[in-house]
Amino acid sequence: MSEKDLKILIALAKELEKDLTKEEALKSLIAAGILDEGGNYTSPYKELEKA
């Protein structure tokens, strides 16, 4: 995972601390390229499935 990817994840984590609905959170993760439309991790983030 690159430094850029890490910064994106941190920004998303901070955003998720707000009062977001599940749908809004999923849309954010999809927009960032972390999840695909099916809710699965994209290839650069497959390691997160193991966590």
Backbone as a printed PyTorch tensor [residue, N CA C, xyz], in Angstrom:
tensor([[[  0.8610,  -1.1760,   0.0000],
         [  0.0000,   0.0000,   0.0000],
         [  0.9020,   1.2320,   0.0000]],

        [[  0.6010,   2.1530,  -0.8880],
         [  1.4340,   3.3490,  -1.0120],
         [  1.0520,   4.3930,   0.0380]],

        [[  1.8950,   5.3960,   0.1480],
         [  1.6330,   6.5050,   1.0640],
         [  0.3210,   7.2000,   0.6940]],

        [[  0.0810,   7.3280,  -0.6030],
         [ -1.1600,   7.9490,  -1.0780],
         [ -2.3750,   7.1370,  -0.6380]],

        [[ -2.2900,   5.8080,  -0.7730],
         [ -3.3900,   4.9390,  -0.3590],
         [ -3.6460,   5.0620,   1.1410]],

        [[ -2.5820,   5.1330,   1.9010],
         [ -2.7130,   5.2650,   3.3530],
         [ -3.4040,   6.5710,   3.7160]],

        [[ -3.0470,   7.6490,   3.0440],
         [ -3.6860,   8.9360,   3.3100],
         [ -5.1740,   8.8890,   2.9760]],

        [[ -5.5100,   8.2080,   1.8870],
         [ -6.9220,   8.0680,   1.5140],
         [ -7.6750,   7.2950,   2.5910]],

        [[ -7.0840,   6.2120,   3.0810],
         [ -7.7340,   5.4150,   4.1260],
         [ -7.9280,   6.2200,   5.4080]],

        [[ -6.9280,   6.9990,   5.7760],
         [ -7.0390,   7.8250,   6.9810],
         [ -8.1480,   8.8550,   6.8130]],

        [[ -8.1980,   9.4920,   5.6460],
         [ -9.2570,  10.4750,   5.3920],
         [-10.6320,   9.8260,   5.4430]],

        [[-10.7440,   8.6310,   4.8900],
         [-12.0240,   7.9260,   4.9290],
         [-12.4030,   7.5290,   6.3450]],

        [[-11.4240,   7.0950,   7.1240],
         [-11.7070,   6.7200,   8.5110],
         [-12.2270,   7.9250,   9.2870]],

        [[-11.6260,   9.0750,   9.0690],
         [-12.0980,  10.2860,   9.7510],
         [-13.5070,  10.6460,   9.2960]],

        [[-13.7680,  10.4660,   8.0160],
         [-15.1010,  10.7490,   7.4880],
         [-16.1340,   9.7940,   8.0720]],

        [[-15.7390,   8.5540,   8.2620],
         [-16.6690,   7.5600,   8.7880],
         [-16.9970,   7.7970,  10.2540]],

        [[-16.1640,   8.5660,  10.9440],
         [-16.4580,   8.8900,  12.3410],
         [-17.6870,   9.7820,  12.4500]],

        [[-17.9860,  10.4980,  11.3730],
         [-19.1620,  11.3670,  11.3600],
         [-20.4150,  10.4960,  11.2950]],

        [[-21.5380,  11.1130,  11.4260],
         [-22.8080,  10.3860,  11.3910],
         [-23.1970,  10.0700,   9.9490]],

        [[-22.5860,   9.0540,   9.3910],
         [-22.9080,   8.6240,   8.0370],
         [-23.8060,   7.3960,   8.0890]],

        [[-24.6450,   7.2810,   7.0970],
         [-25.4120,   6.0500,   6.9850],
         [-24.4960,   4.9860,   6.3930]],

        [[-24.9070,   3.7530,   6.4930],
         [-24.1200,   2.6650,   5.9160],
         [-23.9710,   2.8810,   4.4120]],

        [[-25.0330,   3.3060,   3.7670],
         [-25.0120,   3.5400,   2.3190],
         [-24.0070,   4.6390,   1.9550]],

        [[-23.9730,   5.7170,   2.7280],
         [-23.0260,   6.8010,   2.4680],
         [-21.5840,   6.3360,   2.6600]],

        [[-21.3550,   5.5270,   3.6860],
         [-20.0150,   5.0080,   3.9440],
         [-19.5630,   4.1010,   2.8000]],

        [[-20.4460,   3.2300,   2.3380],
         [-20.1070,   2.3490,   1.2280],
         [-19.8170,   3.1370,  -0.0440]],

        [[-20.6140,   4.1720,  -0.3020],
         [-20.3810,   5.0050,  -1.4850],
         [-19.0060,   5.6690,  -1.4130]],

        [[-18.6140,   6.1010,  -0.2290],
         [-17.2990,   6.7230,  -0.0610],
         [-16.1820,   5.7310,  -0.3370]],

        [[-16.3220,   4.5140,   0.1670],
         [-15.3000,   3.4940,  -0.0490],
         [-15.2260,   3.0800,  -1.5140]],

        [[-16.3580,   3.0370,  -2.1760],
         [-16.3890,   2.7130,  -3.6040],
         [-15.7550,   3.8500,  -4.4030]],

        [[-16.0930,   5.0840,  -4.0680],
         [-15.5340,   6.2390,  -4.7710],
         [-14.0210,   6.3110,  -4.6230]],

        [[-13.5060,   5.8660,  -3.4800],
         [-12.0590,   5.8790,  -3.2400],
         [-11.3540,   4.7030,  -3.8990]],

        [[-12.1440,   3.7610,  -4.4340],
         [-11.5470,   2.6070,  -5.0940],
         [-11.1460,   1.4940,  -4.1510]],

        [[-11.6070,   1.5620,  -2.9200],
         [-11.2720,   0.5290,  -1.9390],
         [-12.2060,  -0.6610,  -2.0800]],

        [[-13.4740,  -0.3770,  -2.3420],
         [-14.4590,  -1.4320,  -2.5700],
         [-14.9810,  -1.3230,  -3.9960]],

        [[-15.4060,  -2.4700,  -4.5360],
         [-16.0630,  -2.4470,  -5.8430],
         [-17.5690,  -2.3070,  -5.6230]],

        [[-18.3180,  -2.2670,  -6.6920],
         [-19.7690,  -2.0930,  -6.5930],
         [-20.4520,  -3.2250,  -5.8270]],

        [[-19.8300,  -4.3890,  -5.7670],
         [-20.3830,  -5.5220,  -5.0390],
         [-20.0370,  -5.5220,  -3.5640]],

        [[-19.2730,  -4.5060,  -3.1200],
         [-18.8930,  -4.4230,  -1.7150],
         [-17.6510,  -5.2300,  -1.3720]],

        [[-16.9370,  -5.7010,  -2.3850],
         [-15.7070,  -6.4670,  -2.1740],
         [-14.5020,  -5.5500,  -2.2950]],

        [[-13.4290,  -5.9010,  -1.5580],
         [-12.2100,  -5.1140,  -1.6630],
         [-11.6280,  -5.2240,  -3.0630]],

        [[-11.1030,  -4.1000,  -3.5880],
         [-10.4100,  -4.1290,  -4.8680],
         [ -9.0200,  -4.7110,  -4.6440]],

        [[ -8.3610,  -5.0960,  -5.7220],
         [ -7.0970,  -5.8550,  -5.5980],
         [ -6.0430,  -5.1810,  -4.7180]],

        [[ -5.8340,  -3.8700,  -4.7380],
         [ -4.8000,  -3.3280,  -3.8540],
         [ -5.1230,  -3.4540,  -2.3560]],

        [[ -6.3870,  -3.7300,  -2.0390],
         [ -6.8230,  -3.7760,  -0.6470],
         [ -7.2590,  -5.1600,  -0.1850]],

        [[ -6.9800,  -6.1850,  -0.9870],
         [ -7.3940,  -7.5480,  -0.6510],
         [ -6.8690,  -7.9890,   0.7110]],

        [[ -5.7020,  -7.4550,   1.1170],
         [ -5.1110,  -7.8330,   2.4080],
         [ -6.0170,  -7.4640,   3.5760]],

        [[ -6.8640,  -6.4500,   3.3920],
         [ -7.7510,  -6.0170,   4.4740],
         [ -8.8040,  -7.0710,   4.8060]],

        [[ -9.0840,  -7.9710,   3.8580],
         [-10.0640,  -9.0260,   4.1260],
         [ -9.5720,  -9.9460,   5.2250]],

        [[ -8.2580, -10.0670,   5.3600],
         [ -7.6670, -10.9640,   6.3430],
         [ -7.6870, -10.3820,   7.7480]],

        [[ -7.8570,  -9.0680,   7.8470],
         [ -7.7960,  -8.3890,   9.1470],
         [ -9.0460,  -8.6120,   9.9580]]])
